[in-house]
Amino acid sequence: MNILYDERVDGVLPRVDKTRLIASLHEALPGLLVLHEGEDLKPYECDGLSAYSTTPMAVVLPDTVEQVQTIMRLCHAQNVPVVARGAGTGLSGGALPLEQGILLVMARFNKILELDPDARRARVQPGVRNLAISQAASPYGLYYAPDPSSQIACSIGGNVAENAGGVHCLKYGLTVHNILKVDIVTIEGERLTLGSEALDSPGFDLLALFTGSEGLLGVVVEVTVKLLPKPQTAKVVMASFDNIEKAGRAVGDIIAAGIIPGGLEMMDNLSIRAAEDFIHAGYPVDAEAILLCELDGVESDVHADCDRVRQVLEKAGATEIRLARDEAERQRFWAGRKNAFPAVGRISPDYYCMDGTIPRRALPGVLRGIEELSRQYSLRVANVFHAGDGNMHPLILFDANQPGELERAEELGAKILDLCVEVGGSITGEHGVGREKINSMCTQFKPDELTMFHAVKKAFDEKGLLNPGKNVPTLHRCAEFGGMHVHHGKLPFPELERF
Ligand SMILES: Cc1cc2nc3c(=O)[nH]c(=O)nc-3n(C[C@H](O)[C@H](O)[C@H](O)COP(=O)(O)OP(=O)(O)OC[C@H]3O[C@@H](n4cnc5c(N)ncnc54)[C@H](O)[C@@H]3O)c2cc1C
């Protein structure tokens, strides 16, 4: 599928004079790397959601903030839409380029500018990889907590734009909780600092507002992150279940017992088998579901928590409970989980990764609902997700070469998100709305709420040039879609209606 994304439902973006734009970029910034022809543009046609792709009009790769400012000023003056891109690992089409716009690639901003172990913070450029921050902090016994499974590749700028999460966010928070300050360049070319090195600052909390704004409000050019001391010890308990709903209930039981694990993840049988075939993590391939529960902190607390978790899991009906014997086994257990997406990619020609969040108590019912939908649509669904914070990642397996399968997968995905909203959850937990879930926003938000989002957007970007057509749908689009804050009839699962 190739979606030409220049057309917004409520109007068409102005045509851009490409020749004029390229000439003015060359004239204003002679050293700037500008790609605007044929094969050069191919690698930038999509992000991690490869079902959507568009050839950008031009790709620019600046390496100084001044260059970004000049590019933005030019684009503003010539009404050229701008899509920022970090590492392109996004899973919701957020960095999908425009046929009539430039793709501003921030990959060359890859330096750690300052690492202050005493203040426990680091000042980094936006193109720095998430994992590279923890690697640089490691000699000081520190690390950067949010750890998306894509951390080896994704950039901190992209993490800020998506408010990225990861395995350890249940205990340590999302990106927004782990940054102090970001510097942005606005579409008018102004450099602004949002947040500060103090824990709180007067005025509106623009840092929180900006985090997760998916490139719609400005371009991140610098990030100051918090660093945490590495826990003295960490242990992982793996529990097997013969029934996925029991595993879902056990998640709530652990939290209800007053334990906040460093990570609490669930995998169903399909993803267990795929990950085991790929990584040989030592997973029980006959289990219907496993929970991986990490406990970290000081030795004595971790020891006591492991015992308590074991008791809770036994009571919840776990068929087998194993504590990773040593650090190597702990790493193997996590490697299986962190590689579960590519592992599922090996057992199906294509897969579509959903990202809904639900209240923990709704887990068993929603898992049952997904199973039922999977049967209805005759498409396999693998569940592997951040169970502790209710952030689900159903992976819908399909074959894009089979006529109609992609459309069926998309429809099934939308139904799963409806289910999440229905039980009081949200259409995204960490992958963002991007292009992919823009229609689902019409289901989750009322017109008045969307109007408020548009007012915020206008305050930063009056002309609507930054990443148009992503994240926040126009009211017109919602009316066309026909899904304006309506629930899609009665749920097929009456037991969920009490949530
Ligand atoms: C295998 C796999 C596993 C993943 N696991 C997780 C996970 O556990 N948790 C999670 O949260 N995500 C996960 N993701 C999704 C993705 O890695 C994150 O959303 C990540 O934050 C994207 O970073 P990026 O640098 O690749 O951004 P991109 O994909 O390049 O861009 C993402 C969005 O950010 C905007 N953007 C990028 N850079 C800037 C900037 N400098 N200024 C302003 N806007 C910018 C773009 O316009 C776009 O809207 C996973 C992806 C894959 C492929």
The ligand as a MOL file (V3000), in Angstrom:
LIG
                    3D

  0  0  0     0  0            999 V3000
M  V30 BEGIN CTAB
M  V30 COUNTS 53 58 0 0 0
M  V30 BEGIN ATOM
M  V30 1 C 11.3790 -3.7210 17.2930 0
M  V30 2 C 10.8290 -2.4510 17.8820 0
M  V30 3 C 10.5390 -2.4040 19.2300 0
M  V30 4 C 10.0360 -1.2260 19.8010 0
M  V30 5 N 9.7940 -1.1940 21.1400 0
M  V30 6 C 9.3780 -0.0560 21.7160 0
M  V30 7 C 9.1730 0.0160 23.1350 0
M  V30 8 O 9.4040 -0.9510 23.8760 0
M  V30 9 N 8.7350 1.1860 23.6390 0
M  V30 10 C 8.4950 2.2730 22.8530 0
M  V30 11 O 8.1160 3.3230 23.3720 0
M  V30 12 N 8.6700 2.2330 21.5160 0
M  V30 13 C 9.1070 1.1120 20.9290 0
M  V30 14 N 9.2940 1.0740 19.5740 0
M  V30 15 C 8.9230 2.2480 18.7420 0
M  V30 16 C 10.0420 3.2700 18.4830 0
M  V30 17 O 11.3200 2.6720 18.6090 0
M  V30 18 C 9.9040 4.4750 19.4160 0
M  V30 19 O 8.7030 5.1610 19.1310 0
M  V30 20 C 11.0630 5.4720 19.3450 0
M  V30 21 O 10.8650 6.4690 20.3180 0
M  V30 22 C 11.1980 6.1500 17.9770 0
M  V30 23 O 12.4490 6.8090 17.9300 0
M  V30 24 P 13.1180 7.1510 16.5270 0
M  V30 25 O 14.3670 7.8860 16.7800 0
M  V30 26 O 13.2550 5.9440 15.6980 0
M  V30 27 O 12.0190 8.1350 15.9190 0
M  V30 28 P 11.3870 8.2000 14.4650 0
M  V30 29 O 10.7130 6.9230 14.1240 0
M  V30 30 O 12.3840 8.7140 13.5050 0
M  V30 31 O 10.2730 9.3170 14.6940 0
M  V30 32 C 9.2080 9.0870 15.5770 0
M  V30 33 C 8.4140 10.3920 15.7630 0
M  V30 34 O 9.2420 11.3400 16.4180 0
M  V30 35 C 9.3750 12.5340 15.6420 0
M  V30 36 N 10.7570 12.9690 15.8220 0
M  V30 37 C 11.8780 12.2310 15.6710 0
M  V30 38 N 12.9490 12.9780 15.9890 0
M  V30 39 C 12.4960 14.2060 16.3390 0
M  V30 40 C 13.1180 15.4200 16.7510 0
M  V30 41 N 14.4300 15.5320 16.8750 0
M  V30 42 N 12.3200 16.4820 17.0270 0
M  V30 43 C 10.9750 16.4050 16.9110 0
M  V30 44 N 10.3400 15.2870 16.5130 0
M  V30 45 C 11.0920 14.2050 16.2370 0
M  V30 46 C 9.0190 12.1140 14.2180 0
M  V30 47 O 8.4950 13.1920 13.4890 0
M  V30 48 C 7.9770 11.0440 14.4770 0
M  V30 49 O 6.7220 11.6360 14.6690 0
M  V30 50 C 9.7880 -0.0890 18.9730 0
M  V30 51 C 10.1000 -0.1350 17.6180 0
M  V30 52 C 10.6000 -1.3040 17.0670 0
M  V30 53 C 10.9290 -1.3110 15.6010 0
M  V30 END ATOM
M  V30 BEGIN BOND
M  V30 1 1 1 2
M  V30 2 1 2 3
M  V30 3 2 2 52
M  V30 4 2 3 4
M  V30 5 1 4 5
M  V30 6 1 4 50
M  V30 7 2 5 6
M  V30 8 1 6 7
M  V30 9 1 6 13
M  V30 10 2 7 8
M  V30 11 1 7 9
M  V30 12 1 9 10
M  V30 13 2 10 11
M  V30 14 1 10 12
M  V30 15 2 12 13
M  V30 16 1 13 14
M  V30 17 1 14 15
M  V30 18 1 14 50
M  V30 19 1 15 16
M  V30 20 1 16 17
M  V30 21 1 16 18
M  V30 22 1 18 19
M  V30 23 1 18 20
M  V30 24 1 20 21
M  V30 25 1 20 22
M  V30 26 1 22 23
M  V30 27 1 23 24
M  V30 28 2 24 25
M  V30 29 1 24 26
M  V30 30 1 24 27
M  V30 31 1 27 28
M  V30 32 2 28 29
M  V30 33 1 28 30
M  V30 34 1 28 31
M  V30 35 1 31 32
M  V30 36 1 32 33
M  V30 37 1 33 34
M  V30 38 1 33 48
M  V30 39 1 34 35
M  V30 40 1 35 36
M  V30 41 1 35 46
M  V30 42 1 36 37
M  V30 43 1 36 45
M  V30 44 2 37 38
M  V30 45 1 38 39
M  V30 46 1 39 40
M  V30 47 2 39 45
M  V30 48 1 40 41
M  V30 49 2 40 42
M  V30 50 1 42 43
M  V30 51 2 43 44
M  V30 52 1 44 45
M  V30 53 1 46 47
M  V30 54 1 46 48
M  V30 55 1 48 49
M  V30 56 2 50 51
M  V30 57 1 51 52
M  V30 58 1 52 53
M  V30 END BOND
M  V30 END CTAB
M  END
